[in-house]
Amino acid sequence: MKPDSLISVCVIAVIASLLIFQEMSREKVTPDSMDGCSLCHMPDTDPSPSHPVGVMGCTGCHMGNPFARNKTRAHIGMIKNPGNLQVAGKTCGQKNCHPDLPGRVEKSLMATNRGILAALQNLWPHENAESVQDVFELIKRPAGRSLALDHYRKMCGGCHLWRSRYPDLGEIGKRGGGCTDCHIKELETPNSDLSKKSFRHPGLTTRISTDNCLKCHNRSARIGLSYTGRFESEGYGTPFTKGGPGPRRLSGGRFFLELPADVHHRKAGLDCIDCHTEKGVMGDGKTYQHQEEQVDTTCKTCHDPVIRTDDPDSELTRRLVQANGRQPTIRRDFFIMSPKGSPLYHLHVNSDGKMILYRKHDGKPVRFVRLAKPKIHQAAYHKRLSCQACHSRWVPQCYGCHETFFGQADQRGWLTGKKRPGRWVEGRSYLRFRRPALGVRTDGSIGPFAPGCQVFIEAFDAEGCYMPEKSSRHLVMASFDPHTTALKPPTCEACHMDSKVIGLGEGALKITDTGLIFNPVYQSARSGLGIDFPLDAFVSAEGRPLQLTSRPGARPFSLEELERITRVSLCLPCHDRYDDKIFCDFSVSFSRFRMGEAPCGKEAP
Amino acid sequence: MKTILILCLLTFQIFWYFGTSPAEEKTDENFASCRTCHTGVEAMDEDHDFSCVRCHLMPEHRRKVLHDHNRVVRHPSSPTKVNIFCGPCHRDDIRKLQSSRHWTLAGMINQTRFLWGAQPDPDPRYSAAPCSRLEKMPESPKTVRTPADLVDDLLRRRCFACHLGTSPPMANGMFRGLGCAACHVPYDNDGRHRGGDHTLKGKKGYPTAHKFCRPIPNRQCMHCHNGPYGGGDYTGKFQHDFHYSYRTPLANGYLPEKKYLMDHHGLSQDVHHQAGLFCVDCHDKKEVMGSMPVSGTGLSGVKIRCIHCHGIENSRGNDRGQSSSSHRFLLSGDGVRHCVPVRNITNPAHNIPGMEKVHCLGCHSAWGFMDYGPSFIRDDRRDLSRWAPWRMQSDESVATMFDNQGLFLGKPDHDGPGPWLMGWRFRRWEYLTLGKDEEGRIVPFHSRYQYRISYVDSNCRVILNNVIPQRGDGTGRGWAFMPYYSHTVQLRGRNCEACHGESLAAGIGLWGGEGPDLALTRPSPPVYPSMGLLTEKEKQTLIEKSPAYRKWRFKTLWRDYRDR
């Protein structure tokens, strides 16, 4: 071989060797990884068995560029939280995954907050030209002059599904995030460095923990707190421990006391999802204005069920059972559906007719009673009573919500994350949990009412001058299921003879045949409130409603109802059984008594 | 020559002696002629139309020249001075006062020391001010190991803000004099002088006028008795909770004006207050100024009974005739004639067998202070900013540690012991629990002593961490419910259901009293063995509806129904 040719061959060989060596030592995308993300990130665990990283890769959910090997290029278009409603249609909702769900969720109340926005715009100082229907509309709008919407932006707007998770720490940082808000299994300690080769990926689950719900549902009616036996307290922080305020804390500098939890939580260990179906929570695709229109469960759904022998949607049942992954495999002869037709796959009826619920989070069986005691529950004179009227042990009541708007200070808005002029400071008059007032709900049934909300607004402009035209008050009583269910109901007297329960407030009540005479304890005028009725008075002794309600048709008892309810008291000392015949037609019984025709009437003084 | 020299020396001595004294500042000012500045000052009254020095200068300082105005005695009736100024004429009254509860605070001191384990029983042995029969209260030791080591400090620096001998907080509603003047010399709520004295006119911290007040208006009593279990009840003032979010409501842009260092809810007022009765119309000189044997229990000083005015028999001395069997007349201290309804014996509610042992207030109290679960902490650390949210707690030393925005300004005593702070667990006015007082009467009981105590020293060491004290006789924890004569009388009594069938009233606790917070609604035994909680049998009787109860309940309801 010529020397020139030899040199050429050697050079080519060296270059080839170098290239081969470089190629051999370069990290490659192996058949185990679906996309280039795994070059830098390799989670130890999958988000869930149905979301295996090895099969789906990362970009299927998180988007970005699966082919790039360079960080900047790979992260173009990447989404940290695929559940974010802004992108969920392209991530969770992509064609082969959950195409129907993001659209439903966007219309659900947890995303739209329609009820909250409607209440604020109807009752608070508001510029009608700025009215919005839902949060998504509000997010796109710049902030205006409406105090109602400003209040929403800065105080209420932290709890809806359009909100992004991060970068805040704590409970606030975990709120929001679309699908992730509910379906996430939070890491006990957040990942500190995602650039490591292996890290823990937050989990995804359909067995949603009550703690997830409580991130948001620990405010307003405090339903999540009440269910788990906590009452947001007057904030003393007692007992003091380790030299400071105690450890029984909630977010936002609040403290709690421990009261009896709901029996479903205390005795059965049920989570929210054991009652609240996916259709009720994620919506059914319709846009509702109020929560009672969207909620897909009632007490009777389980305790007085309509039992079928066929499953109208066996495919959905199968999928839900599979997604839950904890339900026992049991042959079913009976099927129970929710009010909106969701299969309640975790409810079973034994061959002996007894009911069993298999808890969604662990599959443990819980036996429970069906509605019994027909003499009590089917008494005609109590037919308007809701379950909550008797079986709610307590209701958190926050009297006097004092909202001060300081135009000269700034506050961060939840929708944008940016500080804007105007700061809200909330105060209150006092709190209670016992003996809520009863009233008539929008559907005509009788249920517990609590302040929701009794708002006193004092507004100051940007110079710190008081604005009387923007300062106002509106006192509203609202009815809700407080989620403090107790098996044992109160005594007859506890409702029929209790001035607070019938809606008059605390005080001395005298029942006469010409009307009720009532001396209240709370004196609002001397408390500086500028109203002429007690804060805890829903109705006057003359039957005049004293406070507004948050739903059409919802109201306190009328004068006629007050007199009928209290008149029964005269007979209750002796006639305190449900099956007592005098209650078959009490008006007739009472007349007989007045005429001296009843046996005990002869003994009347 | 010698004589002239001696005379000169003598003259010099005389001038030296009378002209100067070692302690006096050499100044040309002479304050001896008081009315030169205090023009217009009134005489206290006809019987006290003295020269100023008779009350306001110590005998040894009463000369024609007074260079040091600091020698003027501002409070001649204060406990340290009263024997000198008031004593010569009022020896007997003062002697009785010095064994009264106003002087000794024997009840408060000895009950608390017993419950905190500092003495073996609650019987009176210590007094707040010098008393011939009781010892002076000890000081707390420097080293703290148990609550007993802290109790005297708590009493001195937190509770004794209200004592005849202590200077009052300079706060709306709390300005007052010392000693006899605490009651007998009027102070307006804003503490400003409105009398004839030109020098003092409009200034804060001075009496309304340089006069005695007769009769003593309620405002005087309320300078101290403005909170729970007395003045707050009577005038319908219930303190707001301590957290700053309870500083409500704003009205036309203004924060509520604090009174007695707190904001208040307005609740129904005692009917006697509505009628215009003074505290002194019931609590007369014999009660308030002693003349009773020194005793620690609550009733030893109070002798007034409802039946004294409202009973058929046993009317009081200041009755002014009886116009009918249903009313009599009472002349109140300000000369107003009040028509007093006599207890209606035809009302079945007053004739129920078994109810004779229930005190009138068992039914006729409209509401009361039921304050549960106090936590106390003495915090000696330098930085106390963590307590800013609870700066309004009816204590001047805590309030003055912070500015209006809650910024911590510094400890009251920079190098000394830290302040005492406290918080309740929760407070209610509508709750009612029953027990038995010394006379075996069933009365409302109050959740007064449910102490949890903490102490952090100046090195940030938590010496006592949320500790429950133990009684000094070793019988258990230092918690107690006590008889509570709530001054919230209402014409119409509570309904029977307020107690009958009500577990809270029976002493079983709310919903069984389970959990750390509801357990507080289960009463602890009172401090004195002569008092007691309801027995198990009495609790059962209260919860159940016996045939007798049913019958009488019906009678009362039916009577009301037809009563127009």
Interface residues (C-beta under 8 A of the other chain):
Chain A: G229 S233 E234 G235 Y236 G237 T238 P239 F240 T241 K242 G243 G244 P245 G246 G253 L257 E258 L259 P260 R393 G400 H402 T404 E426 G427 R428 S429 Y430 R432 R434 F456 E458 F460 Y466 P468 S471 T491 E493 A494 M497 D498 K500 E506 G507 A508 L509 K510 I511 T512 D513 T514 I517 N519 P520 V521 Y522 Q523 S524 A525 R526 S527 G528 L529 G530 S569 L570 C571 P573 C574 D576 C600 A604 P605
Chain B: G236 H240 D241 F242 H243 S245 Y246 R247 T248 P249 L250 A251 N252 G253 P256 H264 H265 G266 L267 S268 P348 A366 W367 G373 P374 S375 I377 D379 R381 R386 P389 W390 G423 W424 R425 F426 R427 R428 W429 E430 R452 S454 V456 C460 V462 N465 N466 Q490 L491 R492 G493 R494 N495 E497 G501 L510 W511 E514 G515 P516 D517 L518 K545 Y549 R550 K551 R553 F554 K555 L557 W558 R559 D560 Y561 R562 D563 R564
